[in-house]
Amino acid sequence: MSAPATIDKAGHGVSMREAFHVWLRVAALSFGGPAGQIAVMHRIVVEDKRWISDARFLHALNYCMLLPGPEAQQLATYIGWLMHRTAGGLMAGLLFILPGAIAIMVLSAIYALYGDVALVSALFLGLKAAVLAIVVDALLRIGRRALKNNVLRAIAAAAFVGIFFFALPFPLIILAAGLVGFIGARAGLPAFAGSGGHAAGSGPQVVESLLGEGTPDHARPALSAFLRTLAVWLPIWLAPVAIVVATLGGANVFSQIAVFFSKMAMVTFGGAYAVLAYVAQQAVERFHWLDAREMLDGLGMAETTPGPLIMVLQFVGFLAAFRDAGGLPPLVAGALGGLLATWVTFAPCFLWIFAGAPFIERLRHNKALSGALSAITAAVVGIVLNLTIWFAVHALFRQTTPVRGLGLRFDAPIPASVDGWALALAIGAALAIFRLKLGMIAALSGAAAAGVLLRLAGLVG
């Protein structure tokens, strides 16, 4: 793939060509689900390139956490839009999807034909271990900068306990945190002020970002621009659905894929983790597109390839159409089914960003709403901690046991099922990052190579 020829430098001095290479790098390294992807993006965009500040990054993340759909992909679209308007948002969002879409498409075809992706799982064993270390590093960095006082730390802790131990609904946690922050800011409490509670000498300040803290011209909200965005992106999203249903009928597998995953795009609050259980239930028990074991295999593919975890829906769409191809060759039908599922899953993500982000940017200057967002930021840290632990449990342990009772609803790892080699690789990656200060690419490459060597030596399956 070649970079765009246009060298369109905005006031921040970052060209579209440079942005292309940066977003391609972000996409290629976006392993480990939302926590890992947010970690990679923060490391590259905020710390390495200094395109935007921590505050702006977290402000955008807050909004994306409130939206249905994959928050990391929407965050990339948001930042790309901030830097280079709609073209930048499209480039960032599409590149974020592309590596995972290609990988899942290829693996889905292999799986449908041969039903064996064990080699792929072994290949990514070390990679997942390194991603876990990167996620922990990012969590600590974001937490140090976002949790500036004990009130915000308490909100983060409450959010983590609520979602991890009691499975409280994600929107409820975010709304409750926002309400607390809004009331606190209106009451003048310093904990919810823009810089409240940040003690002097608490750490080095972030170098000024290239974008600055002002609002770019294209990020100013306007009703006409909002209506134009709706007029463009609603048909982009829904016109293919209408055409498929009208042409093939509601009972056709392609119509079922288009309608079902369009509905999912509207209700996937909390990201992939919050909706995959429902998708699995419907795909297995209602539509009979695949069985439960195959659904877990697809989830394993999505976890060990770059891109959003929700890309597993492409695998589901592929198998559904592959097994009900009609008059098409099965592989062609599978590819079309997978692409259709991907289209209706991600097209609305661009609508949410391009239509809503200008209004969210305006809220950065409202003290009461900024207080609400500071509290939401704290809650997001707790939620990212939840994602980190979820990823760690599934990366390091082969089995979990459900804990139910007294309001508790979580899966606890079974200590005896710990994967010794995965744990060793994770510890090695953590030492490389925290003690040796190796870069992200070096840690990922080293851990992946170690995983391959273990496989070749017959030490892992």
Steps between C-alpha positions, in 0.01 A plus 500: 500500500635840406451822693277775364682736270345810652721686746227706661656662806265666743605758758651226716747410223414129477454395137248243380793285386649496850157437651448206263817331622418571866147358474630200310745440784223536759285251308776244459575505874140508624484165677338411829148635470395853600746532787796405283386717210446806719843436653668487158321812381588696813865397477534598133267800459540668839845402625707435188349738245343749745219574258248562777516542877403247765199711588374505143567128457297419811225742400465319167518162670218601735273570205594180320433299815145637499435385142384163373770315310876447535632791704863467388412520130276798569778665700737462205234651272447789743869585524547463124205736448645752745832501320388486135124548477272234349774360275723447801222334696421266213866412456557432870178305546536288187867423557415395856259242361695383195772271644252317721244470221757346266633265769155383610388451139800279424470306826124457450561344158765267644271410788199437276705273271724323753362582845844537659661822617713352780818619330367856497423484873851373572648773280330773705570352844797726563328796339211487746744484791679814379171679441405433861815676620433794263142526626614513863758766412236714327252453783756631749587796277139600434405442862778723632389787277123458525459419870628826644336476842342251739145575388580401142691195622192396702281536190743284301501237774121500523468465122739205499323323786161563345580366155744221591343346811133590458467526119318832529390637162772704335272797414377515860856533631589773252178696559538476878859624483401784269219606734734503799754709309236741368354562846846528653616754242180705536558501876853631446680200644871521409519126432300551181671815378706477182824477693354421835708315751814477289757559764807694416792288416284194436680426180636650182254689287415378154676684221266729310325316219528585132125551470489727803196548720301725269207380289581453129263673260358173370425385856256782572141370514249617241149374432552505122812285527320262736211456254740448209680231697174320569399528134825336390568236765153364569465382137860369500409285799140399428464506120686168454276344766184620325625381160592153630169450681292635209686287245543172686216501752510497877563125534821504297822458697646824365189690610520341844866600530431858387203555731636319806840668502346841423297458818815400686670818381232700684520324835865396547558737789810409695679359199545144386522343845154626590322357195683186392307275737172612343637470146629150575163395641307630198745369240513154660148442635276714279663510159712181531780662301768324708538313828633623835846349450534674164393829656781467754744418220393820323547700818850354528577617146379851578701513823823398330478718190526879473189714499178517703385189685154555348660384173390154611166596345668472160587139584138434596373660179751300295396164642130586475520578129756224428256239629196648326656617175198455274624504142837659583831320553526453880824700535354788300182494707703486819712796398191703413332405827807599699535831318131578547523437874808722517333776299188532714707473818746779421317741266296651787821561696595771251153650531526526880838676476445736209155606624566519873867588549462876423246530781723301736793728419288798597430345841870518588446864601193443718612471863204297623516259208879487528449393859264228382756384246780501758292262708425290192875494430554355846230240440659414165829428678313252719339346193835473320631326814209258465591435136864454598416239761258329262774478240754379758268226625436369150864535391655330804240245612344217304188471717275723709216431739184713528441670834133575562325603820450800730483716189840384375528406131853439376724223372792412725811335355580147615858520633581144395421589139768766472695486175858494627658599171256785443572627852875475444475690172284768663751545781783519249314763297427698816868498596592612149258794516523609864864421585688494170287781351478324166263644245162353418606350168807336653293347781233372259757357259701332773196341665358384167834343407515326837150360446598363159814338643295335773267361236786370285654337809171322569457667839163657414211375291 
